[in-house]
Amino acid sequence: MTRISDIGLQQILLNGFQRAQGSAQERQIQLATGKVSTAYGGIGARTLELLSAEGVLARAGAYDGAAKTALARLQMQETGMTSVADAVSLMRERMVQALATGSAELLLPEIETAAQRVITGLNTQIGGVYVFGGTD
């Protein structure tokens, strides 16, 4: 009859328990942190996929930032052009009224006010940079 060593069997069982406990601890850490690994080396063959996905995410963030900047610029341009259009429209009304009534005494101050509104609209700035690329 073959004899099995009790110490050898205990050592094999102990190693198995330690491996199972280490594996369980690693899984608990992954569940608690939500991360598969804390370093790229722990991910293995999927590292390239992860790096590629991070690159795509960075580019998408850059595109999002550029789109928000463009939106802000376009909104400022719209505001400036609306201001200019309103001033010109008001001046047209005042000129028609002056021609219809034959009274142009108050026309000069209104022209100056409208011109100032046009200049202000065209001198709109974002971050110290002129939206329409010029000054007076």
Buried (B, 14 or more C-beta within 10 A) or exposed (E): EEEEEEEEEEEEEEEEEEEEEEEEEEEEEBEEEEEEBEEEEEBEEEBEEEEEEEEEEEEEEEEEEEEEEEEEBEEBBEEBBEBBEBBBEBBEEBBEBBEEEEEBEEBEEBBEBBEEBBEEBBBBEEEEEEBBEEEE
